[in-house]
Amino acid sequence: MTTEISKELHALMAQEMGPMGRFILKKQCANLGLDPENISTGDLPGLSKAIYSAILVFTGEEKARKIEAEIRKMSRE
């Protein structure tokens, strides 16, 4: 069963990065040893940093920081 955080994160990445967003999320989860369908709030700080690093070259500093902040915000909701 997919966690709510996972659903929200998949939706955010698809919205911000298009089809590439899901791939980036899946790849960064694999690099961190996380199941992309079972992400918990405790996983978000590390995952947000990994995603930031992965997308920086594609999006530029401003958008990468925005996405990182959105992911971190999910851990406080």
N, C-alpha and C positions, 0 to 999 in steps of 0.2 A: 504494500500500500504506500502510495506517495504521500509524503508529509506536506502540510500546508506551506511551510517555508520553501520546500522544493518547488512546489507549483508557482509560488510567487516569484521565486528567483528565475525559473524558466521563462515565465511571462515577461519579467523585466528585461532579461537578456535578449529575448526575441524582439521585444518592442524597441530596444535601444540599438541592437546590432543586426537585426534581421536574422536570416537563417544561420548566419555564422555565429550568432550569439549562443545558440544551443550547443554547437560544436565546442566553442570556447569553454562554456560551463562544464561540459562533459570532460574535456581534456584537463582542465584545472582540477576537477574532482579526482580524476585518475592520478594526476601527479601528487595529490595530497592523500591518496588512499581513502577517498570518500566515495560513498554510493550517491550518485546524483539524484536518486529518487528518495533518499533518506537523510537529507541534510537537516541538521539541527541548528538552533540558534548559536550554540557553542562553536559550530564550525564556521560561522560567518566572518569573524575577524580575519582569520587566516585566508579564507577563500576570497574575501574582498581584496586583500593585498595581491593575491595570485592573479585574480582577474584584472586588476588594475595594471599589473606588469604586462599581462598578455595583450591587453587592448590598447595600451598607450600609443604604440606605433601606428595603429589603425585610426584612432579617434583623436589623438592629440591630448594634451594635458587637461584641458578644461572638461571635456566630456568624460575622460577616464576618471577624473576626480569625482564628477557628478555621479557616475555609476557606482563607484566605490562607496560614496556616502549613502546612496540609496540602499545598498546591500547592508551596510553597517546599521542603518536605521531599522531594518527588519529585525535585528537582534534585540531592539529595545521595545518593539511593539507587543 
